[in-house]
Amino acid sequence: MIRHLKTALRADTRAETDLAVRRTVEETLAKIGAGGDGAVRALSKQFDGWEPANFRLSLSEIEAALSKVSQRDLEDIGFAQEQVRNFARHQRATIHDLEVETMPGVILGHRNIPVNSVGCYVPGGKYPMVASAHMSVVTAKVAGVARVIASAPPFMGAPHPAIVAAMHLAGADEIYVLGGMQAVGAMALGTETIAPVDMLVGPGNAYVAEAKRQLYGRVGIDLFAGPTETMIIADDSAEAEICATDLLGQAEHGPTSPCVLLTNSEPLARATIAEVDRLLKILPTAGIAAQSWADFGEVIVCDTIDEMVAEADRIASEHVQVMTRDPDYFLEHMTNYGALFLGARTNVAFGDKVIGTNHTLPTRGAARYTGGLWVGKFLKTCTYQRVTTDEASARVGEVCSRLCMLEGFVGHAEQANVRVRRYGGRNVAYGAAAE
């Protein structure tokens, strides 16, 4: 039996918030589409108090930003980027072009072609999300994307030096200091000074996520993203202090970040709730984390391991941390998650910042049908075909002609029939199916 010791905010309350965001984003994107640079500048001034002569940083401005970052921080950024780069390269090595002769004279294949241009959004208004530059820019460059532009909002009235450093070291071709909806809209729609991109990637607040959703189709996106989510799956071998720490470590992302404890131990569940209350008295980011825990925190107790697997798959959380006696059981049996963190020695922060897996992951149940950002997201798998013999063209043409006529597509059938006449030596009348 599955029972809740703590439940989250009602879904209809969330829906009301989503509707207000949607309307604001629609209006903002319309302004950018109609007004270009002027609209972007006005929006940047309105939301960030930021209106420089040029939103794109020059090389000298980039060098000035790098000079403000300590050597230790530059080394740490470099270390993190090398982990992301290394894993992305290994992922890229698993993706192969294909060419195969499927029947005599018929050759089919596909090529994995990088997207030509990508816009990477790096959040930085509340927290300077340096790691997001690694996850998007580095991965796109490993995939072979020719033009990668990156944008982040100003931080305390200026470009954030560490974010700029991370973008530059990751290989960004253009760096902009521009935040929120206006950044996403400018990169996707283009302006007089910003050439549009083919794809948008990177996390952001609710307005950025909604802007990406509305722009999808005009450009590609990595995935539909909502607030950060975390789930901890634990049994009585886990420690309540670690469970509580890892829940609040993600709850501090924002006041709407879901954090769930799923366990088959009611004593652990109650001890974790008590630990959360204790930690919220001393956590510097408790103002945000407490609201997230109050409104979006859940504690769910199951009777069996199989119930835990089923409930975890139903929720399909972005981050799933497994602290049980046999974490590999969940690796083998779970199907819906953004990323798994197996055992107490690892945690979501490792994945978010440095270990090498990508931190841009599906939320709001999207893990049911997609994984997160990875090198393959920047590749288009495009097919081709080649027919090398007269016999193959005529043979395929005969079947194709009949299938086209079955559907009523006479013009399609004639495409096949002309090949049957040309390469098969058979006189098939126009509009008739080849026998």
Secondary structure as UniProt FT lines:
FT   STRAND          3..6
FT   HELIX           11..48
FT   HELIX           59..67
FT   HELIX           71..93
FT   STRAND          98..103
FT   TURN            104..105
FT   STRAND          106..114
FT   STRAND          117..121
FT   HELIX           130..133
FT   HELIX           134..138
FT   HELIX           139..143
FT   STRAND          147..152
FT   HELIX           161..170
FT   STRAND          174..177
FT   HELIX           180..189
FT   STRAND          199..201
FT   HELIX           206..215
FT   TURN            217..218
FT   STRAND          219..221
FT   STRAND          230..234
FT   TURN            236..237
FT   HELIX           240..251
FT   TURN            252..253
FT   TURN            255..256
FT   STRAND          259..263
FT   HELIX           266..279
FT   TURN            280..282
FT   TURN            284..285
FT   HELIX           286..296
FT   STRAND          297..301
FT   HELIX           305..315
FT   STRAND          319..323
FT   HELIX           328..333
FT   STRAND          339..342
FT   TURN            344..345
FT   HELIX           348..353
FT   TURN            364..365
FT   HELIX           366..368
FT   HELIX           375..378
FT   STRAND          379..387
FT   HELIX           390..407
FT   HELIX           410..424
FT   TURN            430..431
//
